[in-house]
Amino acid sequence: MEFMERGMDKDEDKEEMNICANVHSLNIHDVRTEAENIRKHQTPQHTGSDCVKIRRYRSAVVCSVLLCFLLTAVIVRCVIFTQERQQLISKNENLTKEREQLMLKNTNLITEREQLRNELQICVGWTCYQSSFYYKSNEKKSWTESRRYCTERGADLIIINNRQEQDFVQNMSGAAVVYIGLTDIDVEGRWKWVDGSTLNSSFWASNAQTTEPDGGTRENCAVTVAVPRPQFFHLVGWLDVECNRAYQWICEKRISQIKLP
């Protein structure tokens, strides 16, 4: 009995081992099969997802590059626009300055034209000789009033510098006695021209009876006489006379004093 029981136990043990082996073999096969099935089903899905991700990444990179390029282009264009705008502003400022300068120049030309017109109107009736204009009055005034008439017209009483000019004045004055711009009113005996210059060439009249100037402190202004007169002892040339006497006069205006545009 005991031997039989041991045999039965051995048989049962073998059977259990076979069953376990079968189960173990089945489980491994099933597990492998299941894993392969899962791998087969999952691999395409995972591969597609990775491709989508790669495409999205590439698209993002391309978009970033394009965005950077566009942003750079915009910045460059803004810089160029700013520079062009600044250049236009500077050019406009220069044009404004040039316009103001032209307007000022035009105003100055108008002023000079009016001055020249006034000068020419003043010089109507004047005689041009060498480098000056000369005007002989028809009316008579004192030496001081005669000079004022000249200075109000931008001139002065005539200054005679040489024999040629003296001859011109004699011809111009004719039979008239005319004031010239010579006086010793400041210092007796020191004759000076109205511009302050000293007397270099003189054409004082003289004859057997008298020699000019001879009036002393009473006669401090000079006239010129071209035609002999009994009242002046038939003298021809310069004579000193009383400054308050009324005579004609000659004004002189140098051409250099006339402002031309």
C-alpha positions, 0 to 999 in steps of 0.5 A: 500500500505504501508503495502504491501510494508513493507511485501514485504520488510520483504520477501526480507530481509528473502530471502537475509538472506537465501541466505547469510546463504546458501552462508556462509554454502557453503563457510565453507564446501568448505573451510574445504573440500579444507583444508582437501584436501590440508592437505591430499595432503601435509602431505605425501610429508612433512613426506617423506621430514622429513625422508630424512632429518633425514636419511641425518643427520644420515648419516652425523653423521656416516660419521663424526664418521668414519672420526674421527676414521680414523683420530685418527687411522692415528694420532696414527699410525704416532706417533707410526711410529715416535717413531719407526723411532726415535728408529731405528735412535738411534739404528743405531747411537749406532751400528755406535759407536760400529763399530767405537769402534771395528775398534779402538780396532782392530787398537790397537790390530794390533799395539800391535801385531806389537809391540809384534812382534818387541819385540819378534824379539828383544828378539831373542838370549836373555835368560830368567831368572826369570822375565827378558830377558838377552842378552850378546853381542859378540862385544865390545863397551865403557860403554856409547855405550853399554848402548845405544845399550841396550836402543835402544832395550827397555832394559838397562845394567843389574842391579844385585839385589842379589846373585842368579842373580850375579851367573847367570851373572857369568855363562852367561858371561863365560870368558868374561869381561862384562859391567854392569849398575853400575857407579859413574860418577855423584858423585865419590864414590856414585855408582848407577844403571842405573835406579837411584836406590842406590847400596844395594847388592854389589859383588866387587872383592877383594884379598890380593893385592887389593880391588875394587873399587880402580880406583878413579876418573879415573875409573867410570864404572863397569864390572864383571869378572867370570874367573881370569885374570892376568890383573885384578890381578886374581880378580873375581867379580865387578871391576871399569874400565875406561868408554871408554874401550871396553868390552862386555856387558849384557842387561836386559829387564824386562818381565813387560816392554814387552807390550802384547796385 
